[in-house]
C-alpha cells in the first residue's frame, strides 16, 4: 500500500484518485478550490459534454497535438468504457448530434457527484481550500508536498492541475511550474478552442450562421475546412467551427493565414451562379442590395457586396457577368482579414504544456522522476470541441491512478 497525493480535483484528478484508491492505496486529494470539479461545472455551457461516442481510431482523428501518445490510454479507458463506468455509478447519459455525450439531467454537477461518490466509496480523502506551493523529492521513494497550510508525504504524486485557461476555476498554470522545478520541458502555452479577433466584421455582431464552411489557408495552401455553425461577435467570430479553427491556427504566423467563409458550401460556383441569376430575374427591377434577400442574411449583404466591389445601389439589370462572378466568388470566399486569437485565458483548453516525450505513455509517469505523474490538460495534448478533451482528462487520469 502506498500513500498517493493527487493535486487537483478536476476530471483527471478525480479519475486518478479513484483508480489509485480502488487498488488499495491511501489517496488524498488536495484541491485549492472549496469543492471538486469547478471546470467540469462550466463545460458544455453547464451541461458537460463529457465524451464523444466514437471508436478510438476516429477519436484520435480529433486530437490536434500528440494523438499517438494518447492511443494506449484511450484504449484502456475508451469513451464506451467511460460511459459504462458512469452509468454503473448511477449517472444516466444521452447522446446528441455529433456523438456528443451529456448527462441526461443536463447538469454538469451530476458528473462531478458521480465521480466524487466513486472516490469516497473507495476511501479517497479530500482536503479543500488547500493550495499546493511546492513538490519536493525526499528520496527515491518519497515526496513532500508543501501547501499554504501544511505539508504531506507521499510515495506518488499526481499533478492534475489543469492548464492556464479559465483561471477562476483554479487552473492558473501551477502544474507547469511544478514540472519545470523538476527539470521537465514545457512546450509553449497557447490558447485552444477560443474565439478569433477580426475587427473588420464587428458590425455583424449577433449574426449567427449554420451550415457554412470556414476555410484556413497558409501561403495559399488549405490547412483546414470546417463545416458547421459560427457566430459574429463584438470582437470577431466564435462558435463551434471557429473554436476548432483556433486549435489549428495557434502555432501559425497569422499574418500569413487567410481565413475565408463559404456561405454556400453545398453549391458549386457554377450552381451558385445559376441560383443568383434566378434571383436576379425575380428581382430584376430592384437594386442589387435588395435582390439578395433570398440568398443571404440581410446584414451580410452589404459586406459581401463590398468584398465583391459592387455598389449596393446598382440596379440588378445593370450588373455585368464579371460583376456577378465576383459576387459568386465573395459568397464562396468571404475573407476575414487581420485575424488574431483571443487570449489564453479565454481558451476552453490550453495547448502546449508538459512535453509528452518525458512521460511514459502507458502510465503518465515522468521518466526522469519515478513516482511523479502528470495528467489531463497540463500535458501537451489537446483536441477539437465535442467532448474529446474531457475524455482525454479522464483517460490519462485513470491510467495514472491505475498504474501506481
N, C-alpha and C positions, 0 to 999 in steps of 0.2 A: 504493500500500500504506500502510495506517495502523497505528499502534500502538493496540491496544484493551485496556483493563483491564476485567475482569469481577470484581465484588466479590460473592463467594458462589458456592459450587459445589453448589447445590441443583438442583431441577428446572429453574427458569427460567435459572439461571446456566450450567448445562451445555449447555442448548439454545442459549442466546445465544452462548456461546463457540464451539460447533461451527459455527453458521450464519455467524458472522463469519470464522472461520478458513477455511472452505471457499471463501470469496470472495477468499482470498489475503491477508488481513490478519494481522499478527503479534498473537496473542492471549495474554494472561497472565491466569490466574485466581488471585485472592487469596482464600484460604479460611482463616477463623480456626480451624477445627477441624483435626484431624490427618488427615482424609480427606473425600472427597466424600459428598454425599447422606445426611447424618445424619437429616434429617427424612423423606426418602424411605424410609429404613430402617424407620421406625416406622409408616408409613401402612398402613391396612388390616390392623392388628394384625400387621405384619411381612410381609404378603403383597403389599402395594402395589396398591391399586385405582387403576390408572394413568389410566384414562379411562372414558368411557361411550359405547358404540357406538350412538349415535342421530344422526339428521340434525341439522345445525347449528341449524335453527329450533327443534327440540324441545329441543336442548341449552340454548339461550338461555332457555327457559321455566324452567329450573332455576337460573338466575343471579338472585340476590336483589338485588344492587346493581349498577347501571350495565351492564346487559346490552347496551344499544345500543353502548356504547364498544367492546365485545369482538366485535361482529359481523364486522368485517373480518379481524381476526387469526384468528378461528376458521374462517373460510372459507379463509384462507391455509394454516393447519395445522389441518385438521379432525380429529376423532377417528379417522376412517378413514385419513387420511394419516399420522397419528402411528403407528397400528398397523402400517401397511405399512413405515414407516421403521424401527421397532423390529424387526420380523420380518426385514427385509433385513439388519439388524445382528446377526442370529443369536438374537434373543430370541423364543422360542416363546410364544404367548399363548393364553388361553382366555377364554371369555365365560360369566358366571354370571347368576343371577337378577337382573332389573332392568337387563340390558345392561351390567353392570359387567365391566370387563376386568382380568384379572390375568395375571402371568407364569405359564406352565404349571407351572413349578417351585414356585410359591407362595413364592418367595424375593425379597423386595424388593431385596436386594443385587444380584440379576441385572439389574435395571433400571438401577441405577447403573453397573454394569460395562459394560453395553451403551453407555450414553451416554458414559462415560469413554473407551471404545475408539474411538468415533466422533471424540471430541475429539482424542485423541492421534494418531490416523491423519491428522487434518487439521493437526497441528502445534501444537496448543494446549499451552502451558506451564502447569503447576500449581505454585503455591507454597503449601504448607500451613502451619498454625500462624502465619498472618500476619494480624494484626488491624488493620484499617484504622481510623485515628483521624480522618482529615480528608481532604476533597477540596477542592483549591484551583484556581481558574482562573488560568492564567498569562497567556494572551492568547486571541484569538478562535479559535485552532486547537489550543490545548494546555492540558492539565490536569496538576496534580501530585497524586498520591495518596500520602498520608503514612501509614505504618504504625508499629507499635512498634519495628520493626527497621530500616526503610529508607524510601526514597521512590521513586516511579516516575512517569515522564511518559508521557502518552498523548494521542492525538488524540480518543479517545472513551472514556467511562466508562459502564459498565452496572451499575446498582445492583440487585442480585438477592439482597438480604439477608434476605428473608422478612419475617414480621410480628413480633408481640410474644408469640406463644404458644409453649409448649414451649421456654423459654429454654435448656434443657440442650442443645438441638440447635444453639445458636448464634444463634437468632432473638430478639435482645433489643431490637429497635427501633432499631438503628443507622441503618437506611435512612431513617426518619422524621427523624432528626436531620440527616442529610446534606441532605435536602430542605429543611428549614427554614433551614439555613445558606445555601442559595441563594435564599431568599425565597419558596419554594413553600408553598402551603397544604396542610395535613394535616388531613383530616377526623377527628373524634373516634374514638379506637380503642375497639372494643367486642368482647366475646367472641362468637364464632360457632361453631356446631356444638359446643355444650357441654351439660352436664347442667343440670337445673333443681332448685334447692333447694325443698323443701317438707317442713318438719319434721313436719307432721301425719300423714304417711304413712310415717314412719321405721320403724314396727312391721312394715311389709310388706317390709322389706329381703329381697331374694333372690327375690321373686315375679316371674316372667317371663311376659309376655303376648304372644300372637300374634294377628293379625287383629283388632286393635282400632283405634279411631279417636280421635285426640287433636284436640280442638277448641279453638281460641282465639277468644275474643270480647272486643271492646273497646267499652265502653259499650253492650253488648247486640248489637253488630254483629259477625257472624262474620268473622274475618280469615284464618283458615285451618282446614282439616280434613285431617289427615294419617293415612293408613291404613297399618298395618304392625305392627312389633314394638316393644316397650318393656320396661323393667325398673325395678322399685323398688329403690332403693339406700339406703345409710345416710344420705345427705343429702336424698334425694327421689326423682327419676326420671331415667332415662337411656335409652339405646337409640336406634335409627335415627330413629324419628319424633320423639322428644324433641330430638335433636340438630338436626334440621331446624327444629323449632318455635322453638328458641332464636334462629335466624337471622332469624325473622320478628318476634321479640319484643325484640331488643336495642336498638331505637330507641323503644320504647314506655314509658309510665309504667305499670309493672307493678301498681301499686295499683289501676289501672282495668281490668286484664285479668282475665278469668275463664277459667280453664283447666279443661276437662272431659274425661273419658274416656267414650267409648261402648264398653262391653264387648261389645255385640252389634250392631255396625253393619249386619249383613246382615238384621236383623229390624226391621221397623216396630214401633212401640209396640203396635199392636193385635195383631200376630202374637206379639210377646213376651208380651203379657198372656195369650193363649191357651196359650202354652207353659208359663207359670208356673202357670196353672190345672191343666194336666195333671200337673205335678209335685206340686201340692197334693193332687190326687186320689190320686196314687201314694203320697204320704207323709202322708195325712190324719191319722194318729194321732201324728205327730211334732211336736216344737217347730219353729218356723219356721227356726231356725238349722241344723237337720238336714234340712230339706226342700229346700234349695237346692244340695245337693251335686252334682247333675247339671248345674246351670246355671253355677255359678261355681267358681273355685279355692277350696279350703277356707278359706284365710287371708283371702280377700276378703269372705267372707260377713258377718262382724260389722261391718267398716267400711261396707259397703253398707247393712246394716240400720240402722246408726247414722244415716247420712245420710237414710234413709227415715223415721226417727222411730219405728221398730218395735223393741220389746224382743225380744231373742233367744230368750227362753224362752216366748213366747206360742205356744199350740197352733195349728197350721195351721187347724183348723176354726173358730178364733175370729177369724181375720183378716177384716176388713171389705173391701168393694170399694174404698173410698177408700184404705185402707192398702195394698192390692195395687197400686193405680195409683201410689201414692207409691214403692213398690218398683220398679215398671217405670221410673218417671222416674229413680230413682237409678242403675239399671243402665245407662240410656242417657245420663245426665248426671252422672257421678260427679265431684264437684268437688275440685280441688286448690287449696286456699286459701293465701294469703300466700306467693306464689312469688317467687323471685329467681334470677338466673342465677349459675352458677359463675364463678369469677374468670377473667380473660382468659388467664392462664397455662394454664388447662385447656382452652381452646378449641382445637378441631382447627385452625381458621384464625382469623385476625384480621379483623374487619370494620372499616371505616374505613381511613384511610391517605392516601397522596398523591392529591390531587384530580385526577381524570382530565381535568377541563376544562383543566388546564395541560399535558396531554400530547397529542401527535399520535397519534391512534388507529391510524393506518396504520403507524407506526414505533416507537412507545413513546418517542419523543424529546421532551424537555422543550422547549416552545415558547419559553420565556424564555432557555434556556441550550442552544444548539445543541451537540450532541456529548455531552450528558448524558442517559442513558436510565434509566427505571425499569421493572422487570418483575416479574411474579408477585404474591405476596401483599403486597408493600409498597404496591401500588396499592389504591385504594378500590374493589375488586371482590371479591365472594365469592359462593359458590354453595352449593347443598344438598349433602348427602352422596351419594356414589355415583361418585366418580372425576372429578367436574366441576372441582374446584379444582386438581387436578394438571394436568388438560388446559389450564386457563387459564394455569398457570405455563409449561407447555411452549409454548403458542401465543404468549404475549406475549414470551417469551424468543426464540423463533425469529424473529419479525418484527423484533425489535430488532436481533439479530445480522445478519440478512439485509439490513437497511437501511443499514448502515454503508457 
